Amino acid sequence: MSQSLLQRQDHEGVATLTLSRPDAYNSLSLELMQALHAELDIIAEDVEVRCVVVRGAGKGFCAGHDLKQMLGEGEEDYYRCTFETCSKLMQRIVSLPVPVIAQVHGVATAAGCQLVASADLAVAADTARFATPGVNIGLFCSTPMVALSRAVQPKHAMELLLTGELINAQRAFDIGLINQQVAEEELDQTVNALASKIASKSRKALQIGKQAFYRQREMPLADAYALCSEVMVGNMLTDDAQEGIDAFINKRKPQWKHR
């Protein structure tokens, strides 16, 4: 992990990853995307981590791709590498065994908005703003569209994509892009409380549930039930399910083995 681009801090099962390009509103340079993907790969194998928080340093969450870097390179192969790297990063967030929370302040635009939409949960300051403004500069936000169209209803997604206009946190909450909006001074505390609550659960159960959620939602109803019935059978056979049920029956706190 490049310390100049990405910071990691762990506390009681929560890994907080801070995008650290504040002078560029944490725009996703190729190097930052590679660093974030690499760190998520490490976290995937870290049994001590049960939840991830992604946040931005400085005045905003993330302003999208680094357009200055892209324009400076100006070659088709570089553009292809950039967007393929971004697509793989967003899919890594979805495939990560543990939940990812986006902690949003300032602006989350273009690929930054995509990052919010790709996260499992998102909490924003009430002053935060969101947009997919690529259409304004002749570069339609096609890769952000993939995550956005899966996070909100189609007409809401199309409105953002076609107008390129900023929306406030209240509107983002109303359309389902974020889970909560809170006063900016309460953002850290709110996210920490949510992450800690998730981190108190069995990592094995979180992994099983997250994977099943994304698999079943792309299936027809009958197929989704068939899948999830089998998932629950497998879940019941885990050590943590047996421990959790016994703890519930005997009114005690479970001792997770995370397996």
C-alpha positions in Angstrom: 0.0 0.0 0.0 1.3 3.4 -1.0 1.2 5.5 2.2 1.1 8.7 0.2 -2.2 7.6 -1.6 -4.1 5.5 0.9 -4.1 5.2 4.6 -5.3 2.2 6.6 -6.3 2.2 10.3 -7.7 -0.8 12.1 -9.7 -0.8 15.3 -11.7 -3.7 16.8 -12.5 -5.4 13.5 -13.0 -2.3 11.4 -10.5 -1.4 8.7 -10.8 2.3 7.7 -9.3 3.2 4.4 -8.7 6.9 3.7 -8.2 8.1 0.1 -5.3 10.5 0.5 -5.1 12.9 -2.4 -6.8 15.9 -0.8 -5.3 18.4 -3.1 -7.1 16.6 -6.0 -10.3 15.9 -4.1 -9.1 12.3 -3.9 -9.6 11.8 -7.6 -9.0 8.2 -8.6 -5.6 8.2 -10.3 -4.6 4.8 -11.8 -2.1 4.5 -8.9 -4.7 5.1 -6.2 -7.1 2.6 -7.7 -4.4 0.0 -7.8 -3.5 0.8 -4.2 -7.1 0.5 -3.0 -7.6 -2.8 -4.9 -4.4 -4.2 -3.5 -5.4 -3.3 0.1 -8.9 -4.8 -0.4 -7.2 -8.1 -1.5 -5.2 -8.0 1.7 -8.3 -7.4 3.8 -10.1 -10.3 2.1 -7.6 -12.6 3.7 -7.5 -10.8 7.0 -9.8 -12.8 9.4 -9.6 -10.0 12.0 -11.5 -7.6 9.7 -15.3 -7.7 9.8 -16.1 -4.3 8.2 -14.4 -1.8 6.0 -15.0 2.0 5.9 -13.8 4.0 2.9 -13.5 7.7 3.4 -11.7 10.7 1.8 -9.1 13.1 3.2 -9.5 16.8 3.0 -12.6 18.7 1.7 -14.4 15.9 -0.2 -14.9 12.2 -0.6 -13.9 11.7 -4.2 -14.2 13.7 -7.4 -14.0 10.8 -9.8 -11.2 9.9 -12.2 -8.1 12.1 -12.5 -8.9 13.8 -15.7 -5.6 15.7 -15.8 -3.7 12.4 -15.7 -5.9 10.8 -18.3 -5.7 13.8 -20.7 -1.9 13.9 -20.2 -1.5 10.3 -21.2 -3.9 10.6 -24.2 -3.5 7.1 -25.5 -6.2 4.4 -26.1 -4.3 1.7 -24.2 -4.0 4.0 -21.1 -7.7 4.8 -21.2 -8.6 1.1 -21.5 -6.3 0.3 -18.6 -7.9 3.1 -16.4 -11.5 2.0 -17.0 -10.7 -1.7 -16.7 -8.9 -1.1 -13.4 -11.8 1.0 -12.1 -14.3 -1.7 -13.1 -12.3 -4.4 -11.4 -12.0 -2.2 -8.3 -15.7 -1.7 -8.0 -16.3 -5.4 -8.5 -13.8 -6.2 -5.7 -15.8 -4.0 -3.4 -18.9 -6.1 -4.1 -17.0 -9.4 -3.9 -15.2 -8.6 -0.7 -16.1 -11.0 2.1 -17.0 -8.3 4.5 -19.3 -5.2 4.2 -18.0 -1.9 2.9 -19.3 1.4 4.2 -18.8 4.6 2.2 -18.3 7.6 4.5 -19.1 10.7 2.4 -18.4 14.3 2.9 -18.1 17.1 0.4 -18.5 15.9 -3.1 -18.8 12.4 -4.6 -18.9 12.8 -8.3 -18.5 10.5 -11.4 -16.3 7.5 -10.3 -16.6 8.9 -6.7 -20.4 8.5 -6.9 -19.8 5.1 -8.4 -17.7 4.2 -5.4 -20.6 5.2 -3.1 -23.1 3.2 -5.2 -20.8 0.1 -5.2 -20.4 0.1 -1.4 -22.8 -2.1 0.6 -23.8 0.9 2.8 -23.3 4.6 2.6 -23.5 7.4 5.2 -23.2 11.0 4.2 -22.9 14.4 5.8 -26.0 16.5 5.2 -23.7 18.9 3.3 -22.5 16.2 0.9 -23.3 16.4 -2.8 -23.5 13.7 -5.5 -23.4 13.7 -9.3 -22.4 11.8 -12.4 -21.4 14.9 -14.5 -19.6 13.3 -17.3 -22.2 14.3 -19.8 -21.3 17.9 -19.1 -17.8 17.4 -20.6 -18.8 15.0 -23.4 -17.7 11.9 -21.5 -20.9 10.0 -20.4 -20.5 8.3 -17.0 -21.0 4.8 -18.5 -19.0 2.8 -15.9 -20.5 4.8 -13.0 -23.9 3.9 -14.6 -23.3 0.2 -13.9 -23.2 0.7 -10.1 -25.7 3.6 -10.0 -28.4 1.7 -12.0 -28.1 -1.2 -9.5 -28.3 1.1 -6.4 -31.3 3.3 -7.4 -34.4 3.0 -9.6 -33.8 3.4 -13.4 -35.5 6.8 -13.8 -33.5 8.3 -10.9 -30.3 6.9 -12.3 -31.1 8.2 -15.8 -31.9 11.7 -14.4 -28.5 11.9 -12.8 -26.7 10.5 -15.8 -28.5 12.7 -18.4 -28.4 16.0 -16.5 -25.1 15.8 -14.8 -26.5 17.9 -12.0 -25.4 17.8 -8.4 -28.0 16.5 -5.9 -27.8 17.1 -2.2 -27.7 14.4 0.6 -31.5 14.6 1.2 -32.1 13.7 -2.5 -29.5 11.0 -2.4 -31.2 9.5 0.6 -34.7 9.8 -1.0 -33.6 7.8 -4.1 -31.7 5.2 -2.0 -28.1 6.1 -3.0 -27.2 6.5 0.7 -28.6 4.9 3.9 -28.3 7.9 6.2 -27.5 11.6 6.1 -26.3 13.2 9.4 -24.9 16.5 10.5 -21.3 16.8 9.3 -20.0 17.0 12.9 -21.7 13.7 13.6 -20.5 11.8 10.6 -17.4 10.1 12.2 -19.4 9.0 15.2 -22.3 7.7 13.2 -20.1 5.7 10.8 -18.0 4.3 13.7 -21.1 3.2 15.5 -22.5 1.4 12.4 -19.2 -0.2 11.5 -18.7 -1.4 15.1 -22.2 -2.9 15.2 -21.4 -4.9 12.0 -17.9 -5.8 13.3 -19.5 -7.5 16.3 -21.1 -10.1 14.1 -19.6 -13.4 12.8 -17.3 -12.8 9.8 -18.4 -16.1 8.4 -22.1 -15.1 8.5 -21.3 -11.7 7.0 -19.4 -13.3 4.2 -22.2 -15.9 3.5 -24.9 -13.3 3.6 -23.2 -10.7 1.4 -22.2 -13.1 -1.3 -25.8 -14.6 -1.4 -27.3 -11.1 -1.5 -25.5 -10.1 -4.7 -26.0 -13.5 -6.4 -29.7 -13.8 -5.7 -30.8 -10.4 -6.8 -29.8 -11.1 -10.4 -31.9 -14.3 -10.4 -35.5 -15.1 -11.1 -37.6 -15.5 -7.9 -37.7 -19.3 -7.9 -33.9 -19.6 -8.6 -33.2 -17.0 -5.9 -35.1 -19.0 -3.3 -33.4 -22.2 -4.4 -30.0 -20.7 -4.0 -30.7 -19.1 -0.6 -32.3 -22.3 0.8 -29.0 -24.0 0.1 -27.1 -21.1 1.5 -29.0 -21.3 4.7 -28.4 -25.1 4.9 -24.6 -24.5 4.6 -24.8 -21.6 7.0 -26.5 -23.8 9.6 -23.6 -26.2 9.5 -21.0 -23.5 10.4 -19.5 -23.3 13.8 -20.7 -19.8 14.3 -24.4 -20.6 13.5 -24.3 -23.4 16.0 -22.7 -21.1 18.6 -25.0 -18.2 17.9 -28.1 -20.3 18.2 -26.9 -21.8 21.5 -26.0 -18.4 22.8 -29.4 -17.1 21.9 -31.2 -20.0 23.6 -29.1 -19.7 26.7 -29.2 -15.9 26.8 -25.5 -15.3 26.6 -23.1 -13.4 24.4 -21.8 -15.6 21.5 -18.1 -16.3 21.2 -17.5 -16.2 17.4 -14.8 -18.4 15.8 -15.5 -16.7 12.4 -15.9 -20.1 10.7 
